[in-house]
Amino acid sequence: MDQARSRLHLNLFILNTGHHEASWRCSEAAPESAVDVGYYQKLARIAESGKMDSLFVADAYALSRAIKHKVVNGLEPFTLLAALAVATERIGLIATVSTTYNEPFHVARKFSSLDHISGGRAGWNIVTSTGDASALNFNIAHHPGHSDRYDRAREFLETATGLWDGWSEDALVLDKAAGVYADTGQIYAANYKGKHFSVRGPLNLPRSPQGYPVLIQAGSSEYGKEFAAQTAEAIFTAQNTLEEGRSFYADVKARMSKYGRSADELKVLPGFSPIIGDTLAEARDKEAELDALTIPEYGLIRLSNLFEFDLFPYPLDEPVPLAQLPDVSVIKGQKARYQMYVELARKEKLTIRQLILRTAAGRGHFTMAGTAMQIADEMEGWFLAKGADGFNVMPPYFPGGLELFVNRVIPELQNRGLFRTEYEGRTLREHLGLKFPASKAGQLAF
């Protein structure tokens, strides 16, 4: 095994009460804790005790009608991660932030602040958002099209990196005797002018411990894969089988050379929702108990939003009306996830109810019920077969599902030499084996 891939990388995807859509109805769940910072600090400490690389907080800019049947509200990521930074010491802290409904200066400043506060543990999950519901909260009538969003995202990232590069490593002088705090000759304006943005800069913060936050992309469409190959340092993706995972892995890594990047500069982390039991029968019983708590109306809202097509008039126990669904070319939201669900329904000839249950635990991500040994076997298989560099771990329920993963699966991975037993670095870049980004600051000083 090559040195760059000697060990797995593990990120914890924190989602209120857990990733199974019925998790909030479990006996151990505390849905009222969805806005309790102490609850999230507890989860962060559990993940850190397992030496996980990082944790990740998703975000949305609209309230779904699904809140009738599920916890879908969430704390704002920058605020939450700042609180988690002071409650932990080593684990990376990744925030989802949209390039469609923000401005580069704000985002660059907030990530630089989080990186300073955490001592170099910040990561940015770059998304372009989905749905008209978000647009309507930002004085926009309709959500922009797929290609337009990614065009804006590229400019957004160029602007943000220009701002982060604005301070050289030697800009802070700190000469009390001479009365010189900073050398303005080592601070540069971004002077970015493009189609979407015009930003002068410089950022009003010195260069942070990592230079940039670790750049992560979430999306598996053609635009998403190309964007990741060009700019991302990790990618969160949804792949249902090892075969699909290997195909995606090879595809996105092969695109990198044209941007002058090597394959090990991007970590591919598929989502994985493990349901863990002492025996396979126990794990399957847990899965069945969760599925039995699923509310069909919530599933219909979820699928209707993804398909951009109202499924409520259709019988639950009839096949998914594939012929009536819109073509993928007109889907404004999650194109890759749309294609995955359509293919799953077509291949397995699923009814609407069956599709709801098949995607209730992981929303299209890989889901598996088994013992800790079986879960570790599957993870090792994906890793050795180059279907993943690690996993975006999605426990079906919190805190118990996370505790089982940390206390049973991670030790098994450690025994096989596949995962660290102690942190060796302090920054998220060090955890992931990523280089410190060299400053590309311009020549015209501030």
C-alpha positions as CSV (number, residue, x, y, z in Angstrom):
1,M,0.0,0.0,0.0
2,D,1.4,3.4,-0.9
3,Q,2.4,5.7,1.9
4,A,-0.2,8.4,1.1
5,R,-3.0,5.8,1.6
6,S,-1.6,3.9,4.6
7,R,-4.5,4.7,6.9
8,L,-8.2,5.5,6.7
9,H,-9.6,9.0,7.4
10,L,-12.8,9.2,9.4
11,N,-15.1,12.2,9.6
12,L,-18.2,12.3,11.8
13,F,-21.3,13.8,10.2
14,I,-23.3,15.4,13.0
15,L,-27.0,15.6,12.3
16,N,-29.2,16.5,15.4
17,T,-30.5,13.1,16.7
18,G,-29.0,10.9,14.0
19,H,-29.1,10.1,10.3
20,H,-32.0,7.7,10.3
21,E,-35.0,9.8,9.7
22,A,-36.9,8.2,12.6
23,S,-34.0,8.6,15.0
24,W,-35.7,11.4,17.0
25,R,-38.4,8.9,17.9
26,C,-36.0,6.4,19.5
27,S,-36.3,5.9,23.3
28,E,-32.7,7.3,23.9
29,A,-33.2,10.3,21.6
30,A,-33.4,13.8,23.0
31,P,-34.9,15.9,20.2
32,E,-35.1,18.9,22.4
33,S,-31.2,18.9,22.4
34,A,-31.1,20.0,18.7
35,V,-30.4,23.5,19.9
36,D,-28.3,22.6,23.0
37,V,-24.6,23.3,22.6
38,G,-23.8,20.9,25.5
39,Y,-25.3,18.0,23.5
40,Y,-23.0,18.8,20.5
41,Q,-20.0,19.2,22.7
42,K,-20.6,15.8,24.1
43,L,-20.8,14.3,20.6
44,A,-17.6,16.1,19.6
45,R,-15.7,14.8,22.7
46,I,-16.9,11.2,21.9
47,A,-15.6,11.5,18.3
48,E,-12.3,13.0,19.6
49,S,-11.8,10.2,22.1
50,G,-11.9,7.9,19.0
51,K,-9.2,10.0,17.3
52,M,-11.4,10.8,14.4
53,D,-10.0,13.3,11.9
54,S,-12.9,15.7,12.0
55,L,-16.6,16.4,12.5
56,F,-18.9,18.1,10.1
57,V,-22.0,20.2,10.5
58,A,-24.4,20.5,7.6
59,D,-26.6,23.6,7.0
60,A,-29.7,24.7,5.2
61,Y,-31.2,28.2,4.6
62,A,-34.9,27.3,4.6
63,L,-37.3,25.6,6.9
64,S,-39.0,22.5,5.4
65,R,-42.6,21.5,5.9
66,A,-41.0,18.2,7.0
67,I,-40.5,19.7,10.5
68,K,-43.9,18.4,11.3
69,H,-42.5,14.9,11.4
70,K,-38.7,15.3,11.9
71,V,-36.1,17.5,13.5
72,V,-34.8,19.5,10.6
73,N,-33.8,22.7,12.4
74,G,-30.2,23.3,13.2
75,L,-27.8,25.8,14.8
76,E,-25.7,28.1,12.5
77,P,-22.4,26.2,11.9
78,F,-19.9,29.0,12.5
79,T,-21.5,29.8,15.9
80,L,-21.7,26.1,16.9
81,L,-18.2,25.2,15.8
82,A,-16.7,28.1,17.7
83,A,-18.3,26.6,20.8
84,L,-17.0,23.1,19.9
85,A,-13.5,24.5,19.3
86,V,-13.1,25.5,23.0
87,A,-14.6,22.1,24.1
88,T,-12.1,20.0,22.1
89,E,-8.3,20.0,21.3
90,R,-7.5,18.1,18.2
91,I,-10.5,17.1,16.1
92,G,-11.1,19.0,12.9
93,L,-14.2,21.3,12.6
94,I,-16.0,21.4,9.2
95,A,-18.8,23.8,8.4
96,T,-21.1,23.8,5.4
97,V,-21.4,27.2,3.8
98,S,-23.1,28.0,0.6
99,T,-21.4,30.1,-2.2
100,T,-24.9,30.9,-3.6
101,Y,-26.3,32.8,-0.6
102,N,-23.2,34.4,1.0
103,E,-20.5,36.9,0.1
104,P,-16.8,35.9,-0.1
105,F,-15.5,38.5,2.4
106,H,-17.8,37.4,5.1
107,V,-17.1,33.7,4.6
108,A,-13.3,34.2,4.3
109,R,-13.3,36.2,7.5
110,K,-15.4,33.8,9.5
111,F,-13.3,30.8,8.4
112,S,-10.1,32.6,9.2
113,S,-11.6,33.4,12.7
114,L,-12.6,29.8,13.2
115,D,-9.1,28.6,12.2
116,H,-7.5,31.0,14.7
117,I,-9.9,30.1,17.5
118,S,-9.4,26.3,17.0
119,G,-5.7,26.5,16.5
120,G,-5.8,25.3,12.8
121,R,-8.7,22.9,12.7
122,A,-11.2,24.5,10.4
123,G,-12.6,23.0,7.2
124,W,-15.1,24.4,4.6
125,N,-17.7,22.1,3.0
126,I,-18.4,24.1,-0.1
127,V,-22.0,23.8,-1.4
128,T,-24.2,25.7,-3.8
129,S,-27.5,25.0,-2.0
130,T,-30.7,23.6,-3.4
131,G,-34.3,24.7,-4.0
132,D,-36.4,27.9,-4.5
133,A,-37.2,27.9,-0.8
134,S,-33.7,29.0,0.0
135,A,-33.7,31.6,-2.8
136,L,-36.9,33.2,-1.4
137,N,-35.2,33.9,1.9
138,F,-32.5,35.9,0.1
139,N,-34.6,38.3,-2.1
140,I,-34.3,36.0,-5.1
141,A,-37.3,34.6,-6.9
142,H,-35.7,31.3,-8.1
143,H,-32.7,29.2,-7.2
144,P,-30.0,29.6,-9.9
145,G,-29.4,26.8,-12.4
146,H,-26.8,24.1,-11.8
147,S,-24.0,25.5,-14.1
148,D,-24.6,29.1,-13.0
149,R,-24.2,28.0,-9.3
150,Y,-20.9,26.3,-10.0
151,D,-19.6,29.2,-12.1
152,R,-20.3,31.5,-9.1
153,A,-18.8,28.9,-6.7
154,R,-15.4,29.0,-8.6
155,E,-15.3,32.7,-8.5
156,F,-16.3,32.7,-4.8
157,L,-13.5,30.4,-3.9
158,E,-10.9,32.4,-6.0
159,T,-12.0,35.5,-4.1
160,A,-11.8,33.9,-0.7
161,T,-8.3,32.4,-1.3
162,G,-7.2,35.8,-2.6
163,L,-8.3,37.2,0.7
164,W,-6.6,34.5,2.8
165,D,-3.4,35.0,0.8
166,G,-3.4,38.7,1.6
167,W,-1.2,38.4,4.7
168,S,2.3,37.0,4.3
169,E,3.8,34.8,7.0
170,D,6.0,37.7,8.1
171,A,3.4,40.5,8.1
172,L,3.1,40.6,11.9
173,V,6.1,42.5,13.3
174,L,5.0,42.9,16.9
175,D,7.8,45.4,17.6
176,K,6.7,47.2,20.8
177,A,9.8,49.3,21.0
178,A,9.5,50.7,17.5
179,G,5.7,50.9,17.7
180,V,5.2,48.7,14.7
181,Y,2.5,46.0,14.9
182,A,2.4,44.9,11.2
183,D,4.5,45.5,8.1
184,T,2.0,46.9,5.6
185,G,4.4,46.0,2.8
186,Q,3.6,42.4,3.6
187,I,-0.2,42.8,3.4
188,Y,-1.8,42.7,0.0
189,A,-5.2,43.6,-1.4
190,A,-7.0,40.9,-3.3
191,N,-8.2,43.3,-6.0
192,Y,-10.5,40.6,-7.4
193,K,-12.8,41.5,-10.3
194,G,-14.9,38.9,-12.0
195,K,-18.3,38.2,-13.4
196,H,-19.9,37.7,-10.0
197,F,-17.7,39.5,-7.5
198,S,-15.6,42.7,-7.1
199,V,-13.7,42.6,-3.8
200,R,-10.8,44.8,-2.9
201,G,-9.5,43.4,0.4
202,P,-7.3,42.7,2.2
203,L,-8.9,40.6,4.9
204,N,-8.8,42.3,8.4
205,L,-7.2,39.2,10.0
206,P,-3.6,37.8,9.7
207,R,-3.0,34.5,8.0
208,S,-4.5,31.7,10.0
209,P,-2.7,28.6,11.3
210,Q,-3.6,26.5,8.2
211,G,-3.4,29.3,5.7
212,Y,-6.8,28.2,4.3
213,P,-9.4,26.0,5.9
214,V,-9.3,22.5,4.4
215,L,-11.5,22.8,1.3
216,I,-14.2,20.1,1.0
217,Q,-16.8,19.7,-1.8
218,A,-20.0,17.8,-1.4
219,G,-21.6,16.7,-4.7
220,S,-21.3,14.0,-7.3
221,S,-22.7,15.6,-10.4
222,E,-20.4,16.2,-13.4
223,Y,-20.0,19.8,-12.3
224,G,-19.4,18.7,-8.8
225,K,-16.7,16.2,-9.7
226,E,-14.9,18.7,-11.9
227,F,-15.0,21.3,-9.2
228,A,-13.6,18.9,-6.7
229,A,-10.8,17.7,-9.0
230,Q,-9.8,21.3,-9.6
231,T,-10.1,22.8,-6.1
232,A,-11.1,20.4,-3.3
233,E,-8.9,18.6,-0.7
234,A,-11.7,16.2,0.3
235,I,-15.0,15.2,-1.2
236,F,-18.1,14.0,0.6
237,T,-20.0,11.7,-1.8
238,A,-22.9,9.2,-1.7
239,Q,-22.2,5.8,-3.3
240,N,-24.4,2.8,-2.6
241,T,-22.1,0.0,-3.6
242,L,-18.4,-0.7,-3.7
243,E,-18.6,-1.0,-7.5
244,E,-20.1,2.5,-7.6
245,G,-17.6,3.8,-5.1
246,R,-14.6,2.5,-7.1
247,S,-16.0,4.0,-10.3
248,F,-16.5,7.4,-8.7
249,Y,-13.1,7.3,-7.0
250,A,-11.2,6.5,-10.2
251,D,-13.2,9.1,-12.1
252,V,-12.6,12.1,-9.8
253,K,-9.0,11.2,-9.2
254,A,-8.3,10.9,-12.9
255,R,-9.5,14.4,-13.5
256,M,-6.9,16.0,-11.2
257,S,-3.8,15.8,-13.4
258,K,-5.1,18.3,-15.9
259,Y,-5.1,20.8,-13.0
260,G,-1.6,20.0,-12.0
261,R,-2.7,18.0,-8.9
262,S,-1.7,14.5,-7.7
263,A,-4.3,12.0,-6.7
264,D,-3.3,12.1,-3.0
265,E,-4.2,15.8,-2.7
266,L,-7.9,14.8,-2.6
267,K,-9.4,12.5,-0.1
268,V,-12.6,10.7,-1.2
269,L,-14.9,10.1,1.8
270,P,-18.2,8.3,0.9
271,G,-21.0,8.6,3.5
272,F,-21.5,5.4,5.5
273,S,-24.3,4.8,8.0
274,P,-23.4,1.7,10.1
275,I,-26.1,0.0,12.3
276,I,-24.1,-2.0,14.9
277,G,-25.1,-4.9,17.0
278,D,-23.4,-7.7,19.1
279,T,-24.7,-10.1,16.4
280,L,-25.9,-9.6,12.9
281,A,-29.5,-10.5,14.0
282,E,-29.3,-7.8,16.7
283,A,-28.1,-5.2,14.2
284,R,-30.9,-6.1,11.8
285,D,-33.5,-5.9,14.6
286,K,-32.3,-2.4,15.3
287,E,-32.6,-1.5,11.7
288,A,-36.1,-2.9,11.6
289,E,-37.1,-1.0,14.7
290,L,-35.9,2.3,13.2
291,D,-37.7,1.6,9.9
292,A,-40.9,0.8,11.8
293,L,-40.8,4.3,13.3
294,T,-40.5,6.0,9.8
295,I,-43.4,8.3,8.9
296,P,-44.5,7.9,5.3
297,E,-45.6,11.6,5.0
298,Y,-42.1,12.7,5.9
299,G,-40.7,10.4,3.2
300,L,-43.0,11.8,0.6
301,I,-41.9,15.3,1.4
302,R,-38.3,14.2,1.2
303,L,-38.7,12.4,-2.1
304,S,-40.9,15.1,-3.6
305,N,-38.3,17.8,-2.9
306,L,-35.5,15.7,-4.4
307,F,-37.5,14.7,-7.5
308,E,-39.0,18.3,-7.8
309,F,-42.3,16.4,-8.4
310,D,-45.3,16.0,-6.1
311,L,-45.6,12.3,-5.1
312,F,-48.5,12.8,-2.7
313,P,-51.2,11.9,-5.2
314,Y,-49.6,8.6,-5.9
315,P,-50.3,5.4,-3.9
316,L,-47.6,4.4,-1.5
317,D,-47.6,0.8,-2.5
318,E,-47.5,1.4,-6.3
319,P,-44.3,1.6,-8.2
320,V,-42.4,4.9,-8.3
321,P,-43.9,6.8,-11.3
322,L,-40.6,7.0,-13.1
323,A,-42.2,7.9,-16.5
324,Q,-43.8,11.0,-14.9
325,L,-40.6,12.3,-13.2
326,P,-38.9,15.3,-14.8
327,D,-35.7,14.7,-16.8
328,V,-32.5,15.1,-14.9
329,S,-31.5,18.0,-17.2
330,V,-34.2,20.3,-15.7
331,I,-33.4,19.4,-12.0
332,K,-32.1,22.5,-10.2
333,G,-31.1,20.7,-7.0
334,Q,-29.2,17.5,-6.4
335,K,-28.7,16.0,-9.8
336,A,-26.5,13.2,-8.8
337,R,-28.7,12.2,-5.9
338,Y,-31.8,12.4,-8.2
339,Q,-30.1,10.0,-10.7
340,M,-29.1,7.6,-7.9
341,Y,-32.7,7.4,-6.5
342,V,-34.2,7.0,-10.0
343,E,-31.7,4.2,-10.9
344,L,-32.3,2.5,-7.5
345,A,-36.1,2.5,-8.0
346,R,-35.8,1.3,-11.6
347,K,-33.2,-1.5,-10.9
348,E,-35.1,-2.9,-7.9
349,K,-38.6,-2.1,-9.2
350,L,-39.4,-0.3,-5.9
351,T,-42.7,1.1,-4.7
352,I,-42.8,4.6,-3.3
353,R,-43.0,3.1,0.2
354,Q,-40.0,0.8,-0.5
355,L,-37.9,3.7,-1.8
356,I,-38.7,5.7,1.4
357,L,-37.5,2.8,3.6
358,R,-34.5,2.0,1.4
359,T,-33.3,5.6,1.8
360,A,-34.5,6.3,5.4
361,A,-31.2,5.5,7.1
362,G,-28.7,7.2,4.8
363,R,-30.6,9.2,2.1
364,G,-28.7,7.3,-0.6
365,H,-25.4,6.9,1.3
366,F,-24.1,3.4,1.9
367,T,-25.9,1.7,4.9
368,M,-25.0,-1.5,6.5
369,A,-26.3,-3.5,9.5
370,G,-23.8,-5.8,11.2
371,T,-21.3,-6.5,14.0
372,A,-18.3,-4.3,14.6
373,M,-16.1,-7.0,12.9
374,Q,-18.4,-7.0,9.8
375,I,-18.5,-3.2,9.7
376,A,-14.7,-3.0,9.8
377,D,-14.4,-5.7,7.2
378,E,-16.6,-3.7,4.8
379,M,-14.7,-0.5,5.5
380,E,-11.3,-2.2,4.9
381,G,-12.7,-3.7,1.7
382,W,-13.7,-0.3,0.3
383,F,-10.3,1.2,1.3
384,L,-8.1,-1.6,-0.1
385,A,-10.1,-1.7,-3.4
386,K,-9.8,2.1,-3.8
387,G,-13.4,2.9,-3.3
388,A,-12.6,5.3,-0.5
389,D,-9.8,7.1,1.3
390,G,-11.9,7.0,4.4
391,F,-15.6,7.6,5.3
392,N,-18.0,10.3,6.3
393,V,-19.5,8.4,9.2
394,M,-23.2,8.9,9.7
395,P,-24.5,7.1,12.9
396,P,-28.2,6.3,12.5
397,Y,-28.9,7.6,16.0
398,F,-27.1,9.7,18.7
399,P,-25.4,9.3,21.0
400,G,-25.6,5.5,21.1
401,G,-24.8,4.9,17.4
402,L,-21.7,7.0,17.7
403,E,-20.5,5.4,21.0
404,L,-20.8,2.0,19.4
405,F,-18.7,3.0,16.4
406,V,-16.0,4.7,18.5
407,N,-15.9,1.9,21.2
408,R,-16.2,-1.1,18.9
409,V,-15.5,-0.4,15.3
410,I,-12.5,2.0,15.7
411,P,-10.6,-0.4,18.0
412,E,-11.0,-3.1,15.3
413,L,-9.7,-0.7,12.6
414,Q,-6.8,0.2,14.9
415,N,-5.9,-3.5,15.5
416,R,-5.6,-3.9,11.8
417,G,-3.3,-0.9,11.5
418,L,-5.9,1.0,9.4
419,F,-6.5,3.9,11.8
420,R,-4.4,6.0,14.2
421,T,-4.2,5.2,17.9
422,E,-3.2,8.8,18.8
423,Y,-3.3,12.1,17.0
424,E,0.1,12.9,15.5
425,G,-0.6,16.5,14.5
426,R,-2.7,19.4,15.8
427,T,-4.3,20.8,12.6
428,L,-6.9,19.3,10.3
429,R,-4.4,19.5,7.4
430,E,-1.9,17.3,9.4
431,H,-4.7,14.8,10.2
432,L,-5.5,14.4,6.5
433,G,-1.9,14.5,5.3
434,L,-2.4,17.7,3.3
435,K,0.2,20.3,2.6
436,F,0.1,23.8,3.9
437,P,-1.0,26.1,1.0
438,A,1.7,28.4,-0.2
439,S,0.6,32.0,-0.3
440,K,-0.1,33.4,-3.8
441,A,-0.3,37.0,-2.6
442,G,0.1,39.7,-5.3
443,Q,2.8,42.2,-5.7
444,L,0.9,45.3,-5.0
445,A,1.0,46.0,-1.3
446,F,-2.0,47.3,0.6
